[in-house]
Amino acid sequence: MPHIELQDLIDANDQPFVVIDREYRIVAANQRYSEAYGVTPDAIVGRHCYAVSHHASRPCHENGEQCPHQALFDHGEAVEVLHTHFHAGDQPERTRIRGHALRGVNGERYLGEQLFPLDASVGTDCDAMQMVGQSPAFLACVDNLARVADSEASILLYGESGVGKDLAARFIHARSARAGGPFIVINCAAVPETLFESELFGHERGAFSGSSGLKKGLFELADGGTLFLDEVAEIPLGLQAKLLRVLETGEFRRVGGTHTLNADVRLVSATNRRLLDEVDEKRFRLDLYYRLAGIDVTLPALRERREDLSALAAFLLKRLAGSRRACRLDATALAMLQAYEFPGNVRELRNLLQRAVLTCQDGVIRAADLHLPVAALPPQPGAGAQPLAEIERSHIRALLDSHAGHRSRVATALGVTERTLYRKLKRYGLG
């Protein structure tokens, strides 16, 4: 048992806190830990930390995780890491762990672990979808989103098409002080330029041909909550100055109106394009970029978190099944998915699984049911791996063939807008 002063130190901490010795044994826990996880210190003192937190028979670094214990006792470093714990039965809990180097009365070294559960107040459910994963890249992203949610700053989400930027925006709103307010979404790529100003700021009756009544804009509707600008790079250049003025002053007028209105709105934006590149190409205002990117967060592509693919596929198959029994992937199908680069990310995975559910037999999805393009197959021994751009080009070409050149269907299959597909077709010479 560490010196009584160490126990006093952790008891004064307002986060769950445990003390662990060189042999991975828990030697103390504070009252906050007991309250958070419903166990008394006597129930865990003397047990191995990995047995308590992971229900495992060996240390977490032997299972591929970054381990605060190994960092302290082998390298003398106190680190902060992200783990998935199973303190409460079999329910996973994403937890940020901050390591501390502690000394006992005789100078012996201990590891202090301060725990920050990421899902303590709000889960990751978002409407009918869910953010699923336990990989280091995913956990780091969720932790980052949870931290920025507490801020009132504008947030810019960057990630490839299909990574789940809409889910991330909803997660931020749900974790913020504005959770009780509205969450309003506009897809900037889907609104015609002639209607964009009216959509954002509203219009008065008779403001233009066809405007038969007053319409509130999305800024008004989002008052007290969050406005999510998806595909923000698609905002017409001529309207960016008007949006900038609203962000700077908080004031706007409806189209055709004379009264100045105010709205208290937290802005979250998302794009799959580097906005600074758009600035260099004179397609996006630099001053607007700095207003939108108060804090920027990059969401990992699916190929950067392959460890999550099995759990994510199982979750999606369960959603697709509804009240019916869910299909499952056999080993060959899972191996093929693990080898695929997923240019369309999670959205593409969902579309592939949705099609496979319709064609598989006996509730088992096999490799042939996935209908992946030839470019998706693992390279043969001795063959070099294809560049990502070539894989994407081959995938789009295969989709064009399977959908008889119908671009809107190809765009839906990829999970991108037709405008984005058109740029890809031009880039790869497929137009």
Salt bridges, closest charged atoms under 4 A:
GLU35 OE1 - ARG32 NH1 3.94
GLU65 OE1 - HIS54 NE2 2.73
GLU80 OE2 - ARG96 NH1 3.45
GLU80 OE1 - ARG98 NE 2.90
GLU80 OE2 - ARG147 NH2 2.72
ASP119 OD2 - ARG94 NH1 3.16
ASP127 OD2 - ARG170 NH1 3.25
ASP143 OD1 - ARG96 NE 2.89
ASP143 OD2 - ARG147 NH2 3.11
GLU152 OE1 - ARG178 NH2 2.74
GLU160 OE2 - ARG303 NH2 2.38
GLU197 OE1 - LYS242 NZ 2.86
GLU199 OE1 - LYS215 NZ 3.03
GLU204 OE2 - ARG254 NH1 3.00
GLU220 OE2 - ARG254 NE 2.88
GLU234 OE2 - ARG273 NH1 2.63
GLU234 OE1 - ARG419 NH1 2.67
GLU234 OE2 - ARG423 NH1 3.33
ASP264 OD1 - ARG178 NH2 2.71
GLU278 OE1 - ARG273 NH2 2.54
GLU278 OE1 - ARG283 NE 2.79
ASP287 OD2 - ARG285 NH2 2.77
ASP308 OD2 - ARG305 NE 2.88
GLU341 OE2 - ARG306 NH2 2.95
GLU348 OE2 - HIS395 NE2 2.36
GLU392 OE2 - LYS424 NZ 2.74
